[in-house]
Amino acid sequence: MRKLSDFAMVCCGAVAMLAFSGVSIAEEGAVTANITNGKSIFENGKSDGSVPACQTCHGEKAMGNDGMGAPRLANIGYVYIVKQLTNFAEDKRKDLTMDQMNGIAKGLSVQDRRDLAAYENSFPRDSEPSDLGALKTDGTVIGESYKGQILVRYGVVNKVPACQSCHGFNGRGADPVYPKIGQQKYVYLVNQLTHWRDGSRANDPMGQMRAVAKNLTDEDIHNAATFLSQAADSSEGDGYQINNKMVLEKVKIVK
């Protein structure tokens, strides 16, 4: 149990650090998000041609695309999206799927990133899970959902903590620190867990995801991704709905 307890302490430390950072950003009073600009970039790209339309890869509703390995962006968390775009722009995270997000993010101003994140978190909370049947038919390895549910909800003692200990019930998000990973695209989940495990992605706060993923087998990754890609935000016994907009609600929105 010691390993699990130690990891929980790391989680708490990261929560305190990042939550404080997120609140500070919101309380500066200078942060404004222009949803109209965010929508324009998402749907059309930038007029100077430096940034293509986000929807080309991520879909009209920002729900992601398994065929392209593109993640869902809708409602996964304002702070998280701003951080990822910033990390791409600063080459702290490398786009290992299509090798284009670093260049795209460099074409976005700080304000553009905020505007995009605000727009992507303004979508209705729709559900569009990965079509695991179609993926399996195409030859993609699919895991076993019930085994993934165990990892997500309970973890494995002395191996990995429960995913929901940081990401919330069924991975629905723990705003403003941890993104929504429930109903994230299956292919993206598998890819990112693999990248965390081999260290090719390393922009996680305090190395948390790398510490978890290094103990996951390929089977574990497929199982967790199978469950998470289909996981509902709530259940009959837990009807709580999270909007992942804690910091966004404190940002001045301009339309």
VMD Tcl script that draws the C-alpha trace (Angstrom):
set ca {
  {0.00 0.00 0.00}
  {2.96 2.33 0.47}
  {3.41 2.96 -3.25}
  {-0.22 3.88 -3.64}
  {-0.08 6.23 -0.65}
  {3.06 7.91 -1.95}
  {1.43 8.46 -5.31}
  {-1.65 9.92 -3.65}
  {0.59 12.44 -1.91}
  {2.10 13.42 -5.27}
  {-1.41 13.86 -6.67}
  {-2.36 16.16 -3.81}
  {0.78 18.22 -4.31}
  {0.10 18.65 -8.01}
  {-3.53 19.56 -7.34}
  {-2.49 22.27 -4.93}
  {0.16 23.63 -7.29}
  {-1.92 23.68 -10.45}
  {-5.18 24.71 -8.85}
  {-3.41 27.72 -7.35}
  {-1.93 28.53 -10.75}
  {-5.32 28.26 -12.45}
  {-7.04 30.50 -9.93}
  {-4.24 33.05 -10.17}
  {-4.70 33.24 -13.93}
  {-8.40 33.85 -13.52}
  {-7.96 36.43 -10.77}
  {-5.48 38.60 -12.66}
  {-8.44 40.37 -14.22}
  {-6.62 40.67 -17.56}
  {-7.69 37.30 -18.99}
  {-10.38 37.67 -21.62}
  {-11.59 34.96 -23.98}
  {-13.20 35.85 -27.28}
  {-15.40 32.91 -28.27}
  {-16.14 34.46 -31.68}
  {-12.43 34.49 -32.52}
  {-12.03 30.97 -31.15}
  {-14.93 29.75 -33.29}
  {-13.48 31.44 -36.37}
  {-10.07 29.81 -35.93}
  {-11.63 26.44 -35.14}
  {-13.84 26.48 -38.23}
  {-11.72 28.43 -40.73}
  {-8.17 28.73 -39.45}
  {-6.32 32.05 -39.43}
  {-6.67 34.41 -42.36}
  {-2.90 34.61 -42.88}
  {-2.77 30.87 -43.56}
  {-0.50 30.13 -40.57}
  {-3.11 27.97 -38.85}
  {-5.54 25.56 -40.56}
  {-9.10 24.97 -39.37}
  {-9.04 22.83 -36.22}
  {-12.22 21.05 -37.27}
  {-10.38 19.48 -40.22}
  {-8.88 16.92 -37.83}
  {-10.92 17.27 -34.65}
  {-14.38 17.33 -36.24}
  {-17.12 19.97 -36.46}
  {-18.12 19.38 -32.84}
  {-14.53 18.91 -31.60}
  {-15.29 15.28 -30.78}
  {-12.08 13.87 -32.29}
  {-11.33 11.34 -35.00}
  {-10.04 7.82 -34.38}
  {-8.92 7.40 -37.98}
  {-6.56 10.36 -37.67}
  {-5.62 9.78 -34.05}
  {-7.04 13.22 -33.26}
  {-8.40 13.72 -29.71}
  {-11.71 15.03 -28.53}
  {-11.35 18.65 -27.44}
  {-14.95 19.50 -26.57}
  {-15.50 20.07 -22.83}
  {-12.27 18.42 -21.69}
  {-11.10 21.49 -19.75}
  {-10.17 25.10 -20.51}
  {-6.94 25.19 -18.51}
  {-5.78 21.87 -19.95}
  {-6.26 22.99 -23.57}
  {-4.46 26.28 -22.98}
  {-1.58 24.36 -21.37}
  {-1.30 21.86 -24.21}
  {-1.33 24.53 -26.92}
  {1.31 26.45 -24.98}
  {3.44 23.33 -24.55}
  {3.19 22.57 -28.27}
  {4.16 26.16 -29.13}
  {7.17 25.98 -26.80}
  {8.14 22.46 -27.96}
  {7.64 21.09 -24.47}
  {5.31 18.54 -26.06}
  {5.93 16.94 -29.45}
  {3.09 16.00 -31.79}
  {3.89 12.31 -32.30}
  {0.75 11.53 -34.31}
  {0.70 13.81 -37.34}
  {3.73 16.01 -36.63}
  {1.82 19.26 -37.10}
  {0.55 20.59 -33.77}
  {3.88 22.23 -32.89}
  {3.81 24.33 -36.05}
  {0.12 25.10 -35.67}
  {0.47 26.20 -32.04}
  {3.36 28.51 -32.96}
  {0.94 30.33 -35.26}
  {-1.42 31.02 -32.35}
  {-1.00 34.03 -30.09}
  {-1.49 33.67 -26.34}
  {-4.93 35.21 -26.80}
  {-5.77 32.83 -29.66}
  {-5.06 29.86 -27.37}
  {-7.41 31.21 -24.73}
  {-10.07 31.93 -27.33}
  {-9.86 28.44 -28.83}
  {-9.96 26.78 -25.42}
  {-13.01 28.82 -24.44}
  {-14.82 27.94 -27.67}
  {-13.99 24.24 -27.43}
  {-15.40 24.16 -23.93}
  {-18.61 25.91 -24.99}
  {-20.01 22.95 -26.94}
  {-23.06 21.07 -25.63}
  {-22.04 18.07 -23.55}
  {-22.74 15.56 -26.30}
  {-21.64 11.95 -26.39}
  {-19.85 10.49 -29.40}
  {-17.87 7.47 -28.23}
  {-15.38 5.63 -30.41}
  {-16.87 2.89 -32.60}
  {-14.91 0.01 -31.13}
  {-16.62 -2.52 -33.39}
  {-15.48 -0.70 -36.52}
  {-11.97 -0.27 -35.15}
  {-11.74 -3.98 -34.34}
  {-12.95 -4.88 -37.83}
  {-10.18 -2.69 -39.25}
  {-7.59 -4.60 -37.25}
  {-7.17 -2.35 -34.21}
  {-6.53 -4.23 -30.97}
  {-9.39 -3.61 -28.54}
  {-9.20 -4.43 -24.85}
  {-11.71 -5.80 -22.35}
  {-13.91 -3.13 -20.81}
  {-14.49 -4.84 -17.46}
  {-10.75 -5.10 -16.85}
  {-10.34 -1.47 -17.82}
  {-13.08 -0.49 -15.41}
  {-11.12 -2.09 -12.57}
  {-8.02 -0.06 -13.44}
  {-9.97 3.18 -13.85}
  {-12.04 2.88 -10.69}
  {-9.82 0.91 -8.33}
  {-6.31 0.63 -9.72}
  {-4.07 -2.27 -8.72}
  {-2.38 -2.24 -5.31}
  {1.40 -1.78 -5.56}
  {1.12 -1.29 -9.33}
  {-1.03 1.68 -10.36}
  {-3.53 3.99 -8.63}
  {-7.09 4.35 -9.87}
  {-7.32 6.71 -12.83}
  {-10.35 8.34 -11.24}
  {-8.34 9.27 -8.15}
  {-7.10 12.21 -10.25}
  {-9.42 12.37 -13.27}
  {-12.71 11.92 -11.42}
  {-15.45 9.31 -11.70}
  {-15.14 7.44 -15.01}
  {-12.55 10.00 -16.07}
  {-15.12 12.80 -16.34}
  {-12.51 15.41 -15.40}
  {-11.33 17.21 -12.27}
  {-11.24 20.81 -13.38}
  {-9.06 22.85 -13.44}
  {-6.18 20.41 -12.98}
  {-7.03 17.12 -14.66}
  {-8.72 16.83 -18.07}
  {-11.76 14.81 -18.98}
  {-10.53 11.47 -20.36}
  {-13.88 9.68 -20.26}
  {-15.25 9.37 -23.81}
  {-11.93 10.49 -25.19}
  {-11.13 8.77 -28.50}
  {-9.82 5.22 -28.13}
  {-6.87 5.55 -30.51}
  {-5.74 8.77 -28.85}
  {-5.93 7.23 -25.37}
  {-3.86 4.22 -26.43}
  {-1.29 6.44 -28.14}
  {-0.89 8.83 -25.22}
  {-0.62 6.12 -22.57}
  {2.04 4.47 -24.72}
  {3.90 7.77 -25.13}
  {3.74 8.43 -21.39}
  {5.12 4.94 -20.78}
  {8.11 5.25 -23.10}
  {8.78 8.86 -22.09}
  {8.28 10.33 -25.57}
  {5.62 12.55 -24.01}
  {6.90 14.26 -20.89}
  {4.84 17.40 -20.23}
  {2.93 15.92 -17.30}
  {3.07 17.90 -14.02}
  {5.61 16.34 -11.65}
  {5.93 13.30 -13.93}
  {2.65 11.84 -12.70}
  {1.49 10.19 -15.90}
  {4.92 8.76 -16.64}
  {5.05 7.29 -13.15}
  {1.69 5.59 -13.72}
  {2.16 4.50 -17.33}
  {5.55 2.87 -16.79}
  {3.76 0.13 -14.84}
  {1.12 -0.53 -17.50}
  {1.33 -3.43 -19.94}
  {-0.01 -3.20 -23.49}
  {-3.03 -5.16 -22.26}
  {-3.59 -2.70 -19.42}
  {-3.47 0.21 -21.85}
  {-5.95 -1.38 -24.25}
  {-8.28 -2.32 -21.41}
  {-8.25 1.14 -19.80}
  {-8.75 2.86 -23.16}
  {-11.63 0.52 -24.02}
  {-13.48 1.38 -20.83}
  {-12.68 5.09 -20.83}
  {-13.65 5.61 -24.46}
  {-17.19 4.50 -23.64}
  {-17.50 5.67 -20.02}
  {-20.52 7.76 -19.05}
  {-19.98 10.90 -16.97}
  {-22.41 9.69 -14.33}
  {-24.35 6.62 -13.27}
  {-27.67 5.94 -11.59}
  {-25.88 6.03 -8.27}
  {-23.90 9.15 -9.10}
  {-25.81 11.76 -11.06}
  {-23.29 14.56 -10.53}
  {-22.38 16.47 -13.69}
  {-19.11 18.37 -13.99}
  {-18.71 21.09 -16.60}
  {-14.89 21.42 -16.53}
  {-15.26 25.20 -16.64}
  {-14.20 26.22 -13.11}
  {-11.56 28.68 -14.29}
  {-13.39 29.55 -17.51}
  {-16.33 30.81 -15.47}
  {-14.00 33.40 -13.93}
  {-12.68 34.56 -17.29}
  {-14.32 37.50 -19.03}
  {-16.02 36.08 -22.12}
  {-16.41 38.29 -25.19}
  {-18.61 37.16 -28.07}
}
mol new
graphics top color blue
foreach p $ca { graphics top sphere $p radius 0.5 }
foreach p [lrange $ca 0 end-1] q [lrange $ca 1 end] { graphics top cylinder $p $q radius 0.2 }
display resetview
